[in-house]
Amino acid sequence: MKTTLTVILLFTLVHFLSAKGHDFYQIQVYHLSGKAQEQSIDNFLKLTYVPALHRAGIKTVGVFKPIASDTTSGKQIIVWIPLSSLGQLDKIQKVLVQDKIYQTSGADFIEAPFDQVPFKRKETILLKAFANAPRFQIPKFATKPIERIYELRSYEGPTDYLFAQKLKMFNQGGEISLFKRLDFNAVFYAEVISGTFMPNLMYMTTFADIASHDAHWKAFVNHPDWKILSSLPEYQHTVSRVTKILLSPTDYSDF
């Protein structure tokens, strides 16, 4: 037990010390109770928050909603923000406080009364990019944004050690490499460093449309390299729960 704990602590220390040169990400999840809240958040994000982030130096902000057939449709709005460092997050918060346009334009939302709340709950997740995918990539498709599918996946590990094995599977094991060879157009792969469900990792892959999504995943699960990788003893029982959401970009999302 002592040896296993030492290995985990050493892995964690090396993992975070190696973060230099890697992206960090913040994912904000607005949980909604109905269309009125959805409209309120849309207006705030489109007219106030995203423009303020642009002024603060964040040029690429992703804003997504679950597609109509997803079980979370109408219940969430997801905001994805790339960061060059965790320190940048603190700087952004200070800039927003001093941004008079943001404070004035967003006053109705920011200072909403207790009996007219603009969202049911807000969830914030911080992530650090994987070693083998240190920078985010923005996909390019010929299809209209409304037709595109952005799939956000979360893999929770049963223990810290088994979670570390899943990270190894993605990086040294070659899972990311296989995704790249099969053109999954991933925006990011990252480990959650602060969030509600831990340990876990999250990643977002993108597709021209739902047919492309289905075809890509069929090719992946049937690929001989995946069959070999997923059968290795060291990677067994590394995931205790998978959560996946199919998303479309809003008309004010940067991609």
C-alpha positions in Angstrom: 0.0 0.0 0.0 2.8 2.4 0.9 4.6 1.7 -2.3 1.5 2.2 -4.4 0.8 5.5 -2.7 4.4 6.7 -3.3 4.1 5.8 -7.0 0.8 7.8 -7.2 2.3 10.9 -5.5 5.4 10.8 -7.6 3.3 10.5 -10.8 1.2 13.5 -9.7 4.2 15.6 -8.9 5.9 14.8 -12.2 2.6 15.3 -14.0 2.1 18.9 -12.7 5.7 19.9 -13.0 5.6 19.0 -16.6 2.7 21.3 -17.3 4.9 24.1 -18.7 4.0 24.5 -22.4 0.6 22.9 -22.0 -2.8 24.5 -22.3 -5.2 24.7 -19.5 -9.0 24.9 -20.0 -12.0 26.1 -18.1 -15.4 24.6 -18.8 -18.5 26.3 -17.5 -21.7 24.4 -17.4 -24.9 26.4 -16.9 -27.7 24.2 -15.7 -31.1 25.4 -16.8 -34.7 25.1 -15.6 -36.4 26.3 -18.7 -36.4 28.5 -21.9 -36.5 31.8 -20.0 -33.2 31.0 -18.3 -31.7 29.7 -21.6 -32.6 33.0 -23.3 -31.2 35.0 -20.4 -27.9 33.2 -20.6 -27.7 33.4 -24.3 -28.1 37.1 -24.2 -25.5 37.5 -21.5 -23.0 35.3 -23.2 -23.5 36.6 -26.7 -23.7 40.3 -25.9 -21.6 40.7 -22.8 -19.4 37.7 -21.6 -17.8 36.4 -24.8 -17.0 40.0 -26.1 -15.5 40.8 -22.7 -13.3 37.6 -22.9 -12.2 38.7 -26.3 -11.2 42.1 -24.9 -9.3 40.3 -22.1 -7.2 38.4 -24.6 -9.1 35.2 -25.1 -9.6 35.0 -28.8 -11.3 31.6 -29.1 -14.3 30.9 -26.9 -16.5 27.9 -27.6 -20.2 27.9 -26.6 -22.3 24.8 -27.1 -25.8 23.4 -26.5 -26.8 19.7 -26.5 -28.4 18.6 -29.8 -32.1 18.0 -29.8 -31.8 14.2 -29.5 -29.4 14.3 -26.5 -31.0 13.7 -23.1 -29.5 16.9 -21.8 -31.1 19.0 -24.6 -32.5 22.3 -23.2 -30.9 21.7 -19.8 -27.4 23.0 -20.3 -25.2 25.6 -22.0 -21.5 24.8 -22.0 -18.7 27.4 -22.3 -15.2 26.3 -23.1 -12.3 28.7 -22.5 -8.6 28.0 -23.4 -5.9 29.3 -21.0 -2.1 29.6 -21.4 -1.7 29.2 -17.7 -3.8 28.9 -14.5 -2.6 32.4 -13.6 -4.4 33.8 -16.6 -7.7 32.8 -15.1 -7.1 35.0 -12.1 -6.0 37.9 -14.4 -9.3 37.5 -16.5 -11.4 37.8 -13.3 -9.6 41.0 -12.4 -10.0 42.4 -15.9 -13.7 41.7 -15.9 -14.2 43.5 -12.6 -12.5 46.6 -14.1 -14.3 46.3 -17.5 -17.0 49.0 -17.4 -18.6 47.8 -20.6 -19.0 44.3 -19.1 -20.3 45.5 -15.8 -22.8 47.9 -17.4 -24.0 45.6 -20.2 -24.3 42.5 -18.0 -25.8 44.3 -14.9 -29.2 42.7 -15.3 -27.7 39.2 -15.4 -24.8 39.7 -12.9 -27.0 41.5 -10.3 -30.2 39.4 -10.9 -32.4 39.3 -7.8 -32.8 36.1 -5.8 -36.3 35.4 -7.1 -35.3 35.8 -10.8 -32.2 33.8 -11.0 -30.8 33.4 -14.6 -29.6 29.8 -14.1 -30.4 26.9 -11.8 -26.7 26.2 -11.0 -23.3 26.9 -12.5 -20.6 24.3 -12.6 -16.9 25.1 -13.3 -14.3 22.6 -14.3 -10.5 23.2 -14.7 -8.4 21.0 -16.9 -4.8 20.5 -18.0 -4.0 19.4 -21.5 -2.5 15.9 -22.0 1.2 15.5 -22.7 0.5 14.1 -26.2 -2.0 16.9 -27.0 -0.6 20.0 -25.3 -2.4 22.5 -27.4 -6.0 22.8 -28.6 -6.9 22.6 -32.2 -9.9 24.3 -33.9 -11.6 22.1 -36.6 -12.6 23.3 -40.0 -15.6 21.9 -41.8 -17.5 22.8 -45.0 -20.8 22.0 -43.3 -23.0 24.6 -41.6 -22.3 25.0 -37.9 -25.8 23.8 -37.0 -25.0 20.5 -38.8 -21.8 19.9 -36.9 -21.4 17.5 -34.0 -19.1 18.3 -31.1 -18.9 15.4 -28.7 -17.7 16.1 -25.2 -16.7 13.0 -23.2 -15.8 12.5 -19.5 -14.1 9.4 -18.3 -14.1 8.9 -14.5 -11.6 6.5 -12.9 -12.3 4.2 -10.0 -9.0 5.0 -8.2 -6.1 7.4 -8.7 -3.9 4.5 -9.8 -6.3 3.1 -12.4 -7.0 6.7 -13.6 -3.2 7.1 -14.1 -3.3 4.0 -16.2 -6.1 5.5 -18.4 -4.0 8.6 -18.9 -1.1 6.3 -19.9 -3.4 4.6 -22.4 -4.3 7.8 -24.1 -0.8 9.1 -24.2 2.0 6.5 -24.2 -0.5 3.7 -25.1 -1.4 5.4 -28.4 -5.2 6.1 -28.0 -4.7 9.7 -29.0 -2.6 8.6 -32.0 -5.3 6.4 -33.2 -7.9 9.2 -32.9 -5.6 11.4 -35.0 -5.1 8.7 -37.7 -8.9 8.3 -38.0 -9.5 12.1 -38.3 -11.5 12.6 -35.1 -10.6 16.3 -35.2 -10.2 16.6 -31.4 -10.4 20.1 -30.0 -8.6 19.0 -26.8 -7.7 16.1 -24.5 -7.3 17.0 -20.8 -7.2 15.9 -17.2 -9.6 17.5 -14.8 -7.6 19.1 -12.0 -10.6 20.6 -10.2 -14.2 19.6 -10.7 -17.2 17.8 -9.2 -16.2 14.3 -10.4 -12.6 13.2 -9.9 -10.4 11.6 -10.9 -11.5 12.1 -14.5 -10.5 13.2 -17.9 -12.4 15.0 -20.6 -12.0 15.4 -24.4 -13.9 16.9 -27.3 -13.9 15.4 -30.8 -15.7 17.0 -33.8 -17.5 15.8 -36.9 -19.0 17.4 -40.0 -22.4 15.9 -39.2 -24.1 13.1 -37.3 -23.5 10.6 -40.1 -19.8 11.4 -39.9 -19.9 11.0 -36.1 -21.4 7.5 -36.4 -19.0 6.4 -39.1 -15.9 7.6 -37.3 -16.9 5.8 -34.1 -17.7 2.6 -35.9 -14.3 2.7 -37.5 -12.6 3.3 -34.2 -14.2 0.5 -32.2 -13.6 -2.0 -35.1 -10.0 -0.9 -35.7 -7.5 -3.7 -35.0 -5.2 -1.3 -33.1 -8.0 -0.4 -30.7 -8.9 -4.1 -30.2 -5.3 -4.8 -29.2 -4.9 -1.7 -27.0 -8.2 -2.2 -25.1 -7.4 -5.9 -24.4 -4.1 -5.2 -22.6 -4.2 -6.2 -18.9 -2.7 -2.9 -17.7 -5.6 -1.0 -19.1 -8.5 -3.1 -17.7 -11.1 -1.5 -15.4 -9.6 2.0 -15.7 -13.0 3.7 -16.3 -15.9 3.5 -13.8 -18.2 5.9 -15.6 -18.5 7.5 -19.1 -20.5 10.6 -19.7 -20.9 11.8 -23.3 -22.9 14.8 -24.7 -23.5 15.6 -28.3 -23.3 19.3 -28.9 -23.9 22.0 -31.5 -22.2 25.4 -31.5 -24.3 28.4 -30.8 -24.4 31.2 -33.4 -22.0 33.3 -31.3 -19.5 30.5 -30.6 -16.0 31.2 -32.1 -15.9 27.7 -33.7 
